[in-house]
């Protein structure tokens, strides 16, 4: 398939779990109900974190467990009915194309498939910016991801890509930028900074 200049690769089960944790914590802290996260808002914020700044096309690849039919803490939520093959347009950044990839755990290891997709995207000459959201709490996966980026992402000057990894806390670096996953998820959950000043 043809790739866009901008690609987001995310472990959907992981971001769903983090969104749940943030919801529980912030409902207690702010003493108000937190709505489900808006997936399109999160994808736009993730793209901005990854350096996307102009109209174009961004592809989002969301890996999820085959046993899970939908996200529990986002809207829209259903992988097959609402997300896979769908698109939306943002007035600042242009079109976002969504693809969901179910992981059949008995056929392939989730981490291996995640790394495979990252490696494939990094070798595509048309891709300029890649945002990666792994389950960075898995130390082995994060180390393997650093190695995959080192091996596939920077073959020569012309093929260098802007790679950004979003994590909940800073991790050991590599040939990529890092940003905090929590900020984009807070925006998607409708949590504003001024709420903390009260």
DAMO-V680259 format. One record per pair of residues at least 12 apart in sequence whose C-alpha atoms are under 10 Angstrom apart, sorted by the first residue. I is the first residue (numbers start at 1). J is the second residue. D is the distance in Angstrom with one decimal. If there is no record, write none. Layout:
[[I J D] [I J D]]
This chain:
[[2 124 9.0] [2 126 8.6] [2 127 9.7] [3 57 9.3] [3 58 8.9] [3 59 7.5] [3 121 7.8] [3 124 7.4] [3 125 9.0] [3 126 6.7] [3 127 6.5] [4 56 8.4] [4 57 5.9] [4 58 6.0] [4 59 6.3] [4 60 9.8] [4 96 9.8] [4 97 9.3] [4 121 9.7] [4 124 9.4] [4 125 9.9] [4 126 6.6] [4 127 5.9] [4 128 8.3] [4 129 9.1] [5 52 9.4] [5 56 7.8] [5 57 6.8] [5 58 6.9] [5 59 8.4] [5 124 9.4] [5 125 8.9] [5 126 5.7] [5 127 4.1] [5 128 4.9] [5 129 6.3] [5 130 8.4] [5 161 9.7] [6 47 7.9] [6 50 8.8] [6 51 9.2] [6 52 7.3] [6 56 8.1] [6 57 6.6] [6 58 4.6] [6 59 6.3] [6 60 8.6] [6 96 9.4] [6 121 9.9] [6 126 8.9] [6 127 6.0] [6 128 6.1] [6 129 4.8] [6 130 5.9] [6 131 8.0] [6 161 9.9] [6 162 9.5] [7 47 8.3] [7 50 9.3] [7 52 9.8] [7 57 8.7] [7 58 5.5] [7 59 4.7] [7 60 5.8] [7 61 7.6] [7 96 9.4] [7 97 9.4] [7 118 9.7] [7 121 7.8] [7 122 9.6] [7 127 7.2] [7 128 8.4] [7 129 6.4] [7 130 4.9] [7 131 6.3] [7 132 8.4] [7 163 9.7] [8 43 8.0] [8 46 7.8] [8 47 7.3] [8 50 8.7] [8 58 7.3] [8 59 6.1] [8 60 4.6] [8 61 6.1] [8 62 8.2] [8 96 9.8] [8 98 9.5] [8 118 9.6] [8 121 9.7] [8 129 8.5] [8 130 5.8] [8 131 4.6] [8 132 5.9] [8 133 7.8] [8 163 10.0] [8 164 9.5] [8 165 9.8] [9 59 8.4] [9 60 6.0] [9 61 4.8] [9 62 6.2] [9 63 7.8] [9 99 9.8] [9 114 8.2] [9 117 8.0] [9 118 7.3] [9 121 9.1] [9 130 7.6] [9 131 6.2] [9 132 4.9] [9 133 6.2] [9 134 8.0] [9 165 9.7] [10 43 10.0] [10 60 7.7] [10 61 6.3] [10 62 5.1] [10 63 6.3] [10 64 9.0] [10 100 9.8] [10 114 8.5] [10 118 9.9] [10 131 8.1] [10 132 5.9] [10 133 4.5] [10 134 6.0] [10 135 8.7] [10 165 9.8] [10 166 9.3] [11 61 8.6] [11 62 6.0] [11 63 5.0] [11 64 6.4] [11 65 9.3] [11 101 9.7] [11 110 9.3] [11 111 9.6] [11 114 7.9] [11 132 8.6] [11 133 6.2] [11 134 5.5] [11 135 6.6] [11 136 9.9] [12 61 9.0] [12 62 5.4] [12 63 5.5] [12 64 5.4] [12 65 8.5] [12 70 9.5] [12 71 7.6] [12 79 9.8] [12 100 8.8] [12 101 9.5] [12 102 10.0] [12 133 8.7] [12 134 8.9] [12 135 9.3] [13 62 8.8] [13 63 7.5] [13 64 5.6] [13 65 7.1] [13 68 8.4] [13 70 9.3] [13 71 7.4] [13 72 9.2] [13 134 9.9] [13 135 8.8] [14 63 9.4] [14 64 8.7] [14 133 8.5] [14 134 7.5] [14 135 5.8] [14 136 9.2] [14 137 9.6] [15 62 9.9] [15 71 9.2] [15 73 9.1] [15 74 9.5] [15 133 8.0] [15 134 8.7] [15 135 8.2] [15 167 9.9] [15 181 8.7] [15 182 9.7] [15 185 8.3] [16 37 9.1] [16 64 10.0] [16 70 9.7] [16 71 6.2] [16 72 6.6] [16 73 5.8] [16 74 7.2] [16 185 9.8] [17 71 9.2] [17 72 8.5] [17 73 7.9] [18 73 9.2] [18 135 9.8] [18 168 8.6] [18 181 9.0] [18 182 8.2] [18 185 8.4] [19 36 8.4] [19 37 7.3] [19 72 9.2] [19 73 6.3] [19 74 8.0] [19 182 8.5] [19 185 6.6] [19 186 8.2] [19 188 9.1] [19 189 7.9] [20 34 10.0] [20 36 8.8] [20 37 9.3] [20 72 8.2] [20 73 6.1] [20 74 9.3] [21 73 9.9] [22 34 9.2] [22 182 8.1] [22 185 8.3] [22 186 7.7] [22 189 8.7] [22 191 10.0] [23 35 8.1] [23 36 8.3] [23 37 9.0] [23 73 8.7] [23 185 9.8] [23 186 8.9] [23 189 7.7] [23 191 9.5] [26 186 9.4] [26 189 9.9] [26 191 8.3] [27 191 9.9] [29 196 8.9] [30 191 9.2] [30 195 7.4] [30 196 7.8] [30 198 9.4] [34 186 10.0] [34 189 6.6] [34 190 7.4] [34 191 7.8] [35 73 8.4] [35 74 8.7] [35 75 9.5] [35 188 9.3] [35 189 6.2] [35 190 7.4] [35 191 9.5] [36 71 10.0] [36 72 8.3] [36 73 5.1] [36 74 5.0] [36 75 6.3] [36 76 9.3] [36 77 9.8] [36 188 8.2] [36 189 6.2] [36 190 8.8] [37 72 9.6] [37 73 6.1] [37 74 4.5] [37 75 6.2] [37 76 8.9] [37 77 9.8] [37 185 7.2] [37 186 8.2] [37 187 8.3] [37 188 4.8] [37 189 4.3] [37 190 7.4] [37 191 9.9] [38 73 8.9] [38 74 5.7] [38 75 5.3] [38 76 7.2] [38 77 9.4] [38 185 8.8] [38 187 8.7] [38 188 5.0] [38 189 6.6] [38 190 8.4] [39 71 9.8] [39 73 9.4] [39 74 5.9] [39 75 5.9] [39 76 6.5] [39 77 8.2] [39 83 9.7] [39 185 9.1] [39 188 6.8] [39 189 9.2] [40 74 9.5] [40 75 8.5] [40 76 8.5] [40 87 9.5] [40 88 7.6] [40 89 9.0] [40 90 8.6] [40 96 8.5] [40 188 8.0] [41 90 9.1] [41 184 8.1] [41 185 8.6] [41 187 7.2] [41 188 5.2] [41 189 8.8] [41 190 9.4] [42 74 9.5] [42 181 9.7] [42 183 9.4] [42 184 5.6] [42 185 5.9] [42 186 8.6] [42 187 7.0] [42 188 5.0] [42 189 8.5] [43 58 9.2] [43 59 9.7] [43 60 7.8] [43 96 8.3] [43 98 9.9] [43 184 8.2] [43 185 9.3] [43 188 8.7] [44 58 9.2] [44 89 9.8] [44 90 7.5] [44 92 9.1] [44 93 7.6] [44 94 9.6] [44 95 10.0] [44 96 8.4] [44 184 8.6] [44 188 9.4] [45 181 9.6] [45 183 8.4] [45 184 5.3] [45 185 8.3] [45 186 10.0] [45 187 7.7] [45 188 8.2] [46 131 7.2] [46 132 9.2] [46 133 9.1] [46 164 9.4] [46 165 9.7] [46 166 8.0] [46 179 9.2] [46 180 9.7] [46 181 8.0] [46 183 9.1] [46 184 6.1] [46 185 8.7] [47 59 9.9] [47 60 9.5] [47 93 8.4] [47 96 9.8] [47 129 8.9] [47 130 8.7] [47 131 7.0] [47 164 9.5] [47 184 9.5] [48 93 8.5] [48 131 9.6] [48 184 9.2] [49 131 8.1] [49 164 7.6] [49 165 9.2] [49 166 8.3] [49 177 9.6] [49 178 8.8] [49 179 6.8] [49 180 8.7] [49 181 9.1] [49 183 9.4] [49 184 8.1] [50 129 6.9] [50 130 6.9] [50 131 5.5] [50 132 8.9] [50 162 7.6] [50 163 7.1] [50 164 5.4] [50 165 8.1] [50 166 8.8] [50 177 8.3] [50 178 8.8] [50 179 8.3] [51 128 10.0] [51 129 7.2] [51 130 9.0] [51 131 8.9] [51 162 7.7] [51 163 9.0] [51 164 8.3] [51 177 10.0] [52 92 9.8] [52 93 7.2] [52 128 9.6] [52 129 7.4] [52 130 9.5] [52 131 9.7] [52 162 9.8] [53 92 7.7] [53 93 6.5] [53 94 9.8] [54 91 9.8] [54 92 6.6] [54 93 5.2] [54 94 7.6] [55 89 9.8] [55 90 8.5] [55 91 7.9] [55 92 6.1] [55 93 4.2] [55 94 4.5] [55 95 7.8] [56 89 9.8] [56 90 9.7] [56 92 9.1] [56 93 6.0] [56 94 5.0] [56 95 6.4] [56 96 8.6] [57 89 9.1] [57 90 10.0] [57 93 7.6] [57 94 5.9] [57 95 4.8] [57 96 5.9] [57 97 7.5] [58 87 9.8] [58 89 9.9] [58 93 8.3] [58 94 7.8] [58 95 6.3] [58 96 4.8] [58 97 6.3] [58 98 8.7] [58 127 9.9] [58 129 9.3] [58 130 9.5] [59 87 9.1] [59 95 8.5] [59 96 5.7] [59 97 4.7] [59 98 6.0] [59 99 7.7] [59 130 9.6] [60 84 9.8] [60 87 9.6] [60 96 7.0] [60 97 6.1] [60 98 4.9] [60 99 6.2] [60 100 8.3] [60 130 9.9] [60 131 9.2] [60 132 10.0] [61 84 9.1] [61 97 8.6] [61 98 6.2] [61 99 5.0] [61 100 5.8] [61 101 7.1] [61 114 10.0] [61 117 8.9] [61 132 9.7] [62 79 8.9] [62 83 9.2] [62 84 8.9] [62 98 7.7] [62 99 6.3] [62 100 4.7] [62 101 6.0] [62 102 8.5] [62 114 9.7] [62 133 9.5] [63 79 9.8] [63 99 8.7] [63 100 5.9] [63 101 4.7] [63 102 5.9] [63 103 6.8] [63 110 8.4] [63 113 8.8] [63 114 7.5] [63 117 9.8] [63 134 9.8] [64 79 8.6] [64 100 7.3] [64 101 6.2] [64 102 5.0] [64 103 5.9] [64 104 9.1] [64 110 8.7] [65 101 8.4] [65 102 5.5] [65 103 5.0] [65 104 6.8] [65 105 7.5] [65 110 8.3] [66 101 8.5] [66 102 4.7] [66 103 5.2] [66 104 5.5] [66 105 7.6] [67 102 8.4] [67 103 8.6] [67 104 8.3] [67 105 9.3] [68 102 8.5] [68 103 9.7] [69 81 9.4] [69 102 9.1] [70 82 9.0] [70 83 9.3] [73 189 9.3] [74 188 8.7] [74 189 8.6] [75 188 9.9] [78 100 10.0] [79 98 9.8] [79 99 8.7] [79 100 6.3] [79 101 8.7] [79 102 8.8] [80 99 9.3] [80 100 7.6] [80 101 9.7] [80 102 9.7] [82 98 9.7] [83 97 9.1] [83 98 6.1] [83 99 6.9] [83 100 6.9] [84 97 8.7] [84 98 5.7] [84 99 4.6] [84 100 5.1] [84 101 8.4] [85 97 7.0] [85 98 5.6] [85 99 5.5] [85 100 7.9] [86 98 5.5] [86 99 7.5] [86 100 9.8] [87 99 9.2] [101 113 9.6] [101 114 9.8] [110 141 9.9] [111 134 8.9] [111 135 9.1] [111 138 9.5] [111 140 9.2] [111 141 6.4] [111 142 9.6] [111 144 9.0] [111 145 9.3] [112 141 8.7] [112 144 9.4] [114 132 9.8] [114 134 8.1] [114 141 9.1] [114 145 8.9] [115 134 9.5] [115 141 8.3] [115 142 9.8] [115 144 7.7] [115 145 6.4] [115 146 9.9] [115 147 9.8] [115 148 7.0] [115 149 9.3] [116 145 9.9] [116 148 8.8] [118 130 8.7] [118 131 9.7] [118 132 7.9] [118 145 8.2] [118 148 7.6] [118 149 7.9] [118 152 8.8] [118 153 9.3] [119 145 9.0] [119 148 6.2] [119 149 7.2] [119 150 9.9] [119 151 8.5] [119 152 6.0] [119 153 7.7] [120 148 10.0] [120 152 8.3] [120 153 9.7] [121 152 9.0] [121 153 8.8] [122 148 9.0] [122 149 7.5] [122 151 9.4] [122 152 5.9] [122 153 5.1] [122 154 8.4] [122 155 9.8] [122 159 8.8] [122 160 8.9] [122 161 7.6] [122 162 9.9] [122 163 8.9] [123 149 9.9] [123 151 9.8] [123 152 6.1] [123 153 6.6] [123 154 9.0] [123 155 8.8] [123 159 8.1] [123 160 9.7] [123 161 9.6] [124 152 9.7] [124 153 9.4] [124 159 8.6] [124 161 9.9] [125 158 8.8] [125 159 6.3] [125 160 9.1] [125 161 9.1] [126 159 8.9] [126 161 9.7] [127 159 8.8] [127 160 9.4] [127 161 7.2] [127 162 9.2] [128 159 8.2] [128 160 7.6] [128 161 4.9] [128 162 6.3] [128 163 8.5] [129 160 9.2] [129 161 5.6] [129 162 4.7] [129 163 5.9] [129 164 8.0] [130 153 9.8] [130 161 7.2] [130 162 6.3] [130 163 4.8] [130 164 6.3] [130 165 8.4] [130 176 9.6] [131 162 8.4] [131 163 6.0] [131 164 4.8] [131 165 5.8] [131 166 7.3] [131 176 9.8] [131 177 9.4] [131 178 9.5] [131 179 9.9] [132 145 9.5] [132 163 7.6] [132 164 6.2] [132 165 4.8] [132 166 6.3] [132 167 9.1] [132 178 9.6] [133 164 8.7] [133 165 5.9] [133 166 5.2] [133 167 6.8] [133 168 9.8] [133 181 7.9] [134 165 7.8] [134 166 7.6] [134 167 7.6] [135 166 9.6] [135 167 8.0] [135 168 9.4] [136 165 9.2] [136 166 8.6] [136 167 6.3] [136 168 8.0] [136 169 8.9] [136 170 9.8] [136 171 8.3] [137 167 8.6] [137 168 8.8] [137 169 9.3] [137 171 9.7] [139 171 9.6] [142 165 9.9] [142 171 8.7] [142 172 9.2] [143 171 10.0] [143 172 9.0] [143 173 9.9] [143 174 9.7] [145 165 9.7] [145 174 9.7] [146 165 9.8] [146 172 9.2] [146 173 8.0] [146 174 6.1] [146 175 7.6] [146 176 8.4] [147 174 8.5] [147 175 9.3] [149 161 9.8] [149 163 8.2] [149 174 8.3] [149 175 7.0] [149 176 7.9] [150 174 7.7] [150 175 6.4] [150 176 8.9] [153 175 8.4] [153 176 9.4] [154 175 8.3] [161 175 9.8] [161 176 8.9] [162 175 9.2] [162 176 7.0] [162 177 7.8] [163 175 7.8] [163 176 4.9] [163 177 6.1] [163 178 8.5] [164 176 5.6] [164 177 4.6] [164 178 5.4] [164 179 7.1] [165 177 6.3] [165 178 4.9] [165 179 6.4] [165 180 8.5] [165 181 8.6] [166 178 5.9] [166 179 5.0] [166 180 5.4] [166 181 4.8] [166 182 8.5] [166 183 9.7] [166 184 9.3] [167 179 6.6] [167 180 5.3] [167 181 5.0] [167 182 7.7] [168 180 5.5] [168 181 5.2] [168 182 5.9] [168 183 9.0] [169 181 8.1] [169 182 8.7]]
